[in-house]
Amino acid sequence: MTIGESWRMIIGESLRISTEPIAAPQNGAPPGNAAAPAPGTLLLNAALMPDPAVWPQIGALPRGEAIFAGDTLIARYHGDDQPKRRALGPGDVLRYPWELVLWNDKYLRIDFALLTAGRISQPIPEGNQTVNAADIFLEEGAKAHFSVLNASTGPIYIGPGAEVMDGSLLRGPIALCEGSTLKMGAKVYGATTLGPYCGAGGEVKNVIMTGYSNKNHDGYLGDSLIGEWCNLGGGTSCSNVRNNAQPVKVWNPGKGRAEVAGQKAGLFMGDYSRCAIQTAFNTGAVVGVCCNVFGGGVCGGYLPDFSWGMDGQRYDWDKALRDIDNWKKLKGRRLTHEEIQILAPIFARI
């Protein structure tokens, strides 16, 4: 689930998303999103990861008090101008994209428990080999054919309309969200999430694909975060460990410096980006929004938003929008006015 969807299930009450007006349509925010909430409304920082064990300290927060994680405001009531500070207890606060990958094992298990509580899985089709079938859940319309589903290391969730094609090897925790597909012979290790209508093949380990993206062919993708509407050409692979086994540093364009991301970090690719066949990404590579990656050599370090190739050329605005729309049409969608509004200031600041 998204962070918002998970919080809705944990809280069990109405939840409104408030964000910058330009991003409101993409985040499910209602019209009039910019209007201030009513006094006494509990405000929760979306960077707090959704965890049923964390909610009691938020839900029990009294008026006149606020919860902080260091200097980061986590929760307070609207209208409390100078609340008394208290520290957040155990809980994860998201600061960097790679933390989603590092924490995916934990939050896959939380989401699995939330989604399947009190429900019965659809029958696992004959012909599949299963281990710990009690932790395998198939939604209505899910398909799995002649594959190995091993939930001994974590749960496996196969969403509505998702398909595991013949000969795939799955080792949980894994979530295949609605309409996603594992191609024949795929080898998938946990903790991996294929978002809605994603496709994956080859070897995948500890990866999040957020939605409508493809890695349909052979090649290795590990410890990576892939945005929406991305496509990795056949044979594309990434490195996730440095040859000297030193911690991986990932470029942070917002701060203009590299940040230590841990012992393993693969590819971090922004929305609407694509790469050619046989592309090789170095350890901790960062690809911005709407990039077309091609050319010889290894792609490493950082490719800025709207890059055309690897040599510093800029993607033409009209061609970029045309190409995004063409890719979306392959999955029955079209580029929307709201998406163009979000992309325009990103292009303008290059």
C-alpha positions as CSV (number, residue, x, y, z in Angstrom):
1,M,0.0,0.0,0.0
2,T,1.0,3.6,-0.2
3,I,1.9,5.4,3.1
4,G,-1.5,7.1,3.0
5,E,-3.4,3.8,2.4
6,S,-1.6,2.1,5.3
7,W,-2.3,5.0,7.7
8,R,-6.0,4.9,6.7
9,M,-6.2,1.2,7.7
10,I,-4.3,1.8,11.0
11,I,-6.2,4.8,12.1
12,G,-9.6,3.6,11.0
13,E,-10.8,7.2,10.6
14,S,-11.1,9.7,7.8
15,L,-7.8,11.0,6.6
16,R,-7.1,13.9,4.4
17,I,-3.9,14.5,2.5
18,S,-2.6,18.0,2.4
19,T,0.3,18.9,0.1
20,E,1.5,21.6,-2.2
21,P,-1.4,22.6,-4.4
22,I,0.4,21.7,-7.6
23,A,0.8,18.1,-6.4
24,A,-2.7,17.7,-4.9
25,P,-4.3,15.9,-7.9
26,Q,-1.6,13.3,-8.0
27,N,-1.9,12.6,-4.2
28,G,-5.6,12.1,-4.0
29,A,-6.2,15.5,-2.3
30,P,-9.6,16.9,-2.7
31,P,-10.5,20.3,-4.4
32,G,-9.8,23.2,-2.0
33,N,-6.7,21.3,-0.7
34,A,-4.9,24.6,0.0
35,A,-7.6,25.6,2.5
36,A,-6.5,25.4,6.2
37,P,-7.8,22.5,8.2
38,A,-10.2,23.2,11.1
39,P,-8.7,24.0,14.5
40,G,-8.2,20.9,16.5
41,T,-7.4,18.8,13.5
42,L,-4.6,16.4,14.1
43,L,-1.7,17.0,11.7
44,L,0.5,14.0,10.9
45,N,3.8,14.3,9.0
46,A,3.7,11.9,6.0
47,A,7.3,11.1,6.6
48,L,6.3,9.0,9.6
49,M,6.2,5.4,8.4
50,P,2.8,3.7,9.0
51,D,3.1,1.2,11.9
52,P,0.3,0.0,14.2
53,A,2.8,0.0,17.0
54,V,3.6,3.7,16.6
55,W,0.0,4.9,16.3
56,P,-0.9,4.8,20.0
57,Q,1.5,7.5,20.9
58,I,0.1,9.7,18.1
59,G,-3.5,9.0,18.8
60,A,-3.1,9.7,22.5
61,L,-1.4,13.0,21.9
62,P,-3.2,15.6,24.1
63,R,-4.0,19.1,22.9
64,G,-1.2,21.6,23.6
65,E,1.5,19.1,22.9
66,A,3.5,18.1,19.8
67,I,5.7,15.1,18.9
68,F,9.1,15.7,17.3
69,A,11.8,13.4,16.0
70,G,14.9,15.6,16.6
71,D,14.0,18.8,14.9
72,T,11.4,17.3,12.6
73,L,7.8,17.9,13.6
74,I,5.8,14.7,13.5
75,A,2.4,15.5,14.9
76,R,0.5,18.4,16.4
77,Y,-3.0,19.8,16.5
78,H,-3.9,22.7,14.1
79,G,-4.3,25.8,16.1
80,D,-1.8,24.9,18.8
81,D,0.7,27.7,18.2
82,Q,3.3,26.9,20.8
83,P,2.8,23.3,21.9
84,K,4.9,21.6,24.4
85,R,7.4,19.3,22.8
86,R,7.7,15.6,23.4
87,A,10.0,13.1,21.7
88,L,8.8,10.4,19.3
89,G,9.2,7.0,20.7
90,P,10.2,4.0,18.5
91,G,9.2,4.8,14.9
92,D,10.8,5.3,11.5
93,V,10.8,8.8,9.9
94,L,11.6,8.8,6.2
95,R,14.3,11.2,5.1
96,Y,16.0,9.5,2.1
97,P,14.6,7.4,-0.8
98,W,16.9,4.5,-0.1
99,E,15.3,4.1,3.4
100,L,12.2,2.8,1.6
101,V,14.3,0.0,0.3
102,L,16.1,-0.6,3.5
103,W,12.8,-0.8,5.4
104,N,10.7,-2.6,2.8
105,D,11.0,-6.0,4.6
106,K,9.4,-4.6,7.8
107,Y,6.6,-2.6,6.1
108,L,5.7,-5.4,3.6
109,R,5.0,-7.6,6.7
110,I,2.9,-4.8,8.3
111,D,0.9,-4.2,5.1
112,F,0.4,-8.0,4.6
113,A,-1.0,-8.3,8.1
114,L,-3.3,-5.3,7.6
115,L,-4.6,-6.4,4.2
116,T,-5.2,-10.1,5.0
117,A,-6.5,-9.9,8.6
118,G,-9.7,-11.9,8.9
119,R,-9.8,-12.8,5.2
120,I,-9.3,-16.0,3.3
121,S,-6.9,-16.3,0.3
122,Q,-8.1,-17.6,-3.0
123,P,-6.9,-21.2,-3.6
124,I,-3.4,-21.5,-4.8
125,P,-3.6,-23.2,-8.2
126,E,-2.4,-26.8,-8.6
127,G,1.0,-27.2,-10.2
128,N,2.8,-24.6,-7.9
129,Q,5.2,-25.6,-5.2
130,T,4.6,-23.8,-1.9
131,V,6.5,-23.4,1.4
132,N,4.6,-22.0,4.4
133,A,1.3,-21.6,2.4
134,A,-0.4,-20.0,5.3
135,D,1.6,-16.8,4.5
136,I,0.7,-16.8,0.8
137,F,-2.3,-14.7,-0.1
138,L,-3.9,-14.5,-3.5
139,E,-6.6,-11.9,-4.2
140,E,-9.5,-12.6,-6.5
141,G,-8.3,-12.7,-10.1
142,A,-4.6,-13.4,-9.2
143,K,-2.8,-16.1,-11.2
144,A,0.2,-18.3,-10.5
145,H,1.4,-21.0,-12.8
146,F,3.9,-23.8,-12.2
147,S,6.1,-21.7,-9.9
148,V,7.8,-21.9,-6.5
149,L,6.2,-19.7,-3.9
150,N,8.5,-19.9,-0.8
151,A,7.0,-17.9,2.1
152,S,9.4,-19.4,4.8
153,T,11.3,-16.1,4.9
154,G,8.3,-13.8,4.6
155,P,4.8,-13.5,3.3
156,I,3.9,-13.4,-0.4
157,Y,1.0,-11.3,-1.6
158,I,-0.4,-11.6,-5.1
159,G,-2.9,-8.8,-5.8
160,P,-6.0,-8.6,-7.9
161,G,-5.3,-9.4,-11.5
162,A,-1.6,-9.9,-10.9
163,E,0.1,-12.9,-12.5
164,V,3.1,-15.1,-11.8
165,M,4.1,-16.8,-15.0
166,D,5.5,-20.3,-15.4
167,G,8.7,-21.2,-13.8
168,S,9.1,-18.2,-11.5
169,L,10.9,-18.5,-8.2
170,L,9.6,-16.3,-5.4
171,R,11.1,-16.0,-1.9
172,G,9.2,-13.7,0.4
173,P,8.5,-11.1,1.6
174,I,7.1,-10.1,-1.8
175,A,4.1,-8.1,-2.9
176,L,2.8,-8.1,-6.4
177,C,0.2,-5.3,-6.6
178,E,-2.8,-5.1,-8.7
179,G,-2.2,-6.0,-12.4
180,S,1.5,-6.6,-12.0
181,T,3.2,-9.4,-13.8
182,L,6.2,-11.7,-13.2
183,K,7.6,-13.0,-16.5
184,M,8.4,-16.6,-17.1
185,G,11.5,-17.8,-15.2
186,A,11.8,-14.7,-13.0
187,K,13.9,-15.0,-9.8
188,V,12.6,-12.7,-7.1
189,Y,14.0,-12.4,-3.6
190,G,12.5,-10.4,-0.8
191,A,12.0,-7.7,0.1
192,T,10.4,-6.8,-3.2
193,T,7.3,-4.8,-4.2
194,L,6.0,-4.6,-7.7
195,G,3.5,-1.7,-7.7
196,P,0.3,-1.6,-9.7
197,Y,0.7,-2.8,-13.3
198,C,4.5,-3.3,-13.2
199,G,6.3,-6.0,-15.0
200,A,9.5,-7.8,-13.9
201,G,11.7,-10.6,-15.2
202,G,15.3,-11.8,-14.7
203,E,16.7,-11.5,-11.2
204,V,15.3,-9.0,-8.8
205,K,16.2,-8.6,-5.1
206,N,15.0,-6.0,-2.5
207,V,13.4,-3.7,-5.1
208,I,10.5,-1.3,-5.0
209,M,8.8,-0.5,-8.4
210,T,6.2,2.1,-7.5
211,G,3.8,1.7,-10.4
212,Y,3.4,1.2,-14.2
213,S,7.1,0.4,-14.7
214,N,8.8,-2.4,-16.5
215,K,11.9,-4.6,-16.1
216,N,10.5,-7.3,-18.2
217,H,13.7,-9.0,-19.4
218,D,16.9,-10.6,-18.1
219,G,19.4,-8.7,-16.1
220,Y,19.9,-8.0,-12.4
221,L,18.2,-5.3,-10.3
222,G,19.0,-5.2,-6.6
223,D,18.4,-2.8,-3.6
224,S,16.8,-0.3,-5.9
225,L,13.9,2.1,-6.1
226,I,12.2,2.7,-9.5
227,G,9.6,5.4,-10.0
228,E,6.4,5.4,-12.0
229,W,6.2,4.9,-15.8
230,C,9.8,3.8,-16.1
231,N,11.2,1.2,-18.5
232,L,14.5,-0.8,-18.2
233,G,15.6,-2.2,-21.5
234,G,16.5,-5.9,-21.9
235,G,19.7,-6.9,-20.3
236,T,19.9,-3.9,-18.0
237,S,21.7,-4.5,-14.8
238,C,22.9,-2.6,-11.8
239,S,25.6,-3.0,-9.2
240,N,24.5,-2.8,-5.6
241,V,27.8,-3.5,-3.8
242,R,31.1,-1.7,-4.2
243,N,34.1,-3.8,-5.2
244,N,36.0,-2.8,-2.1
245,A,32.9,-3.6,0.2
246,Q,32.9,0.0,1.5
247,P,29.6,1.8,2.2
248,V,27.7,3.0,-0.9
249,K,27.3,6.8,-1.3
250,V,24.3,8.1,-3.3
251,W,24.2,11.6,-4.8
252,N,21.7,13.9,-3.1
253,P,20.9,16.6,-5.7
254,G,18.9,18.7,-3.1
255,K,22.0,19.0,-0.9
256,G,24.6,18.9,-3.7
257,R,26.6,16.1,-2.0
258,A,26.8,12.4,-1.7
259,E,25.2,10.6,1.3
260,V,26.1,7.2,2.8
261,A,23.2,4.9,2.0
262,G,24.5,1.7,3.6
263,Q,26.4,-1.4,2.5
264,K,24.1,-2.0,-0.4
265,A,22.4,0.4,-2.8
266,G,21.6,-0.1,-6.5
267,L,19.6,2.2,-8.8
268,F,17.3,5.1,-7.9
269,M,15.3,6.2,-10.9
270,G,12.8,9.0,-11.1
271,D,9.4,8.9,-12.7
272,Y,9.0,8.7,-16.5
273,S,12.7,7.7,-17.1
274,R,13.8,4.9,-19.4
275,C,17.0,3.2,-20.4
276,A,18.2,1.4,-23.5
277,I,19.0,-2.4,-23.7
278,Q,22.1,-3.6,-22.0
279,T,22.4,-0.4,-19.9
280,A,24.8,-0.9,-16.9
281,F,24.3,1.2,-13.8
282,N,27.0,1.6,-11.2
283,T,26.5,1.2,-7.5
284,G,24.2,3.8,-6.1
285,A,23.3,5.4,-9.4
286,V,20.7,8.2,-9.4
287,V,18.6,8.9,-12.5
288,G,16.4,12.0,-12.4
289,V,12.8,12.5,-13.6
290,C,12.1,12.0,-17.3
291,C,15.5,10.9,-18.5
292,N,16.3,8.8,-21.6
293,V,19.4,6.9,-20.8
294,F,21.5,5.5,-23.6
295,G,25.1,5.4,-24.9
296,G,28.1,3.3,-24.2
297,G,29.8,2.8,-20.9
298,V,28.6,2.5,-17.3
299,C,26.0,5.0,-16.0
300,G,27.1,6.0,-12.6
301,G,26.8,8.9,-10.2
302,Y,23.9,11.2,-11.1
303,L,21.9,12.0,-14.2
304,P,19.9,15.3,-13.8
305,D,16.2,15.5,-14.6
306,F,15.4,15.6,-18.3
307,S,18.7,14.2,-19.4
308,W,19.0,12.9,-23.0
309,G,21.7,10.2,-23.0
310,M,24.7,10.2,-20.7
311,D,26.7,13.2,-22.1
312,G,24.8,16.2,-20.6
313,Q,22.3,16.9,-23.3
314,R,18.9,18.1,-22.3
315,Y,15.6,16.4,-23.3
316,D,13.5,18.6,-25.5
317,W,10.3,19.6,-23.6
318,D,7.8,18.7,-26.4
319,K,9.6,15.5,-27.2
320,A,9.7,14.5,-23.6
321,L,5.9,15.0,-23.2
322,R,5.3,13.1,-26.5
323,D,7.4,10.2,-25.3
324,I,5.7,10.0,-21.9
325,D,2.3,10.0,-23.6
326,N,3.4,7.2,-26.0
327,W,4.6,5.1,-23.1
328,K,1.5,5.6,-21.1
329,K,-0.6,4.6,-24.1
330,L,1.0,1.2,-24.0
331,K,-0.9,0.6,-20.8
332,G,-4.1,2.3,-21.8
333,R,-3.4,5.7,-20.2
334,R,-2.6,9.2,-21.4
335,L,-0.4,12.0,-20.1
336,T,-2.7,14.3,-18.0
337,H,-2.8,18.1,-17.6
338,E,-2.0,17.6,-13.9
339,E,1.2,15.6,-14.7
340,I,2.3,18.3,-17.1
341,Q,1.8,21.0,-14.4
342,I,4.0,19.0,-12.0
343,L,6.7,18.4,-14.7
344,A,6.9,22.0,-16.0
345,P,8.6,23.6,-12.9
346,I,11.1,20.6,-12.8
347,F,12.0,21.3,-16.4
348,A,12.2,25.0,-15.8
349,R,14.8,24.8,-13.0
350,I,17.3,22.8,-15.0
